[in-house]
Amino acid sequence: MVSLHTPVMVEEVLYYLSPRKGGVYVDCTLGTGGHALAILEKTEGKVKLIGIDWDEEAIKIASQRLKNYRERVRLVRANFTRVEQVVKEQGLQKVDGFLYDLGISALQLDDFKRGFSFRKVAPLDMRMDTQQSITAEYLVNNLPQRELENILWEFGEERWARRIAEFIVKEREKHSISTTKELIDVLRKAIPAKFRRGKRIHFATRVFQALRIAVNRELDNLKMGLKVAVDLLSPGGRICVISYHSLEDRIVKREFKKVEGKELLLLTSRVVRPSREEIRTNPRSRSAKLRAAQRL
């Protein structure tokens, strides 16, 4: 059975995005359509909604989920860095709101053959867009040791980045590291036992995060996408971003600050977090951080 991603902080998104009837809204990370559906229901379907996602399976599921509003919805398979082109292809110059729900969805995480999860044996893939050529397997088996170290440190904030990179290079000299299990086995050797046991997060979490970010160029895409989105907002239009780790949140905060008072009014002086009740019912929401701003 297909996992429908449970949308995070729906009430907070609706509050800060403040969708109004007659407006045009762009969900830049459509996923399986949970937030998009909430926007449409809130406005009784009297908005134009553009949904963007580069995952073909997500587009298919969202299309079915939003079928009752088909006439008001346009779904596009694309990277959100192409949002300006997507908007203009719909005959629009400006829009009233943007939503970004970053990171990985339940659909991708639970589809073990995609290689995003270390819980099952799977190919080391990690591509959100399965049409692109670069995979996690390619990076692990081909990048120089220093580049691997930099990726693990910069994108995963992994304290054992140097040691892990060294062990990966030694292991791949014997054979290719092609599956999640093979990578886990290397990490188990590289990370000292006392730092692997009894921790709040699994010892492979930061490594898998780092590789996923590198494969999909997530941080570069976010910087580019936010700049374009701000330019496309109509006066009074709003942008709402949910991030899941400090690297993403830092970029959002920095990009908003760059144009605060000139182009944007910050609606959130500090990050907004999910309620305790939401975390209890949807544990995947626990690391979510929301920031919002309005176009001057």
Buried (B, 14 or more C-beta within 10 A) or exposed (E): EEBBBBBBBBEBBBBBBBBBEEBBBBBBBBBBBBBBBBBBEBBEBBBBBBBBBBBEBBBBBBBEBBEEBEEBBBBBBBBBBBBEEBBEEEEBEEBBBBBBBBBBBBBBBBBBEBBBBBEEEBBBBBBBBEEEEBBBBEBBBEBEBEEBBBBBBBBBBBEBBBBBBBBBBEBBEEEEBBBBBBBBBBBEEBBEEEEBEEEEEBBBBBBBBBBBBBBBBBBEBBEBBBEBBBEBBBEBBBBBBBBBBEBBBEBBBEBBEEBEEEBBBBBBEEBBBBEEEBBEEBEBBBBBBBBBBBBE
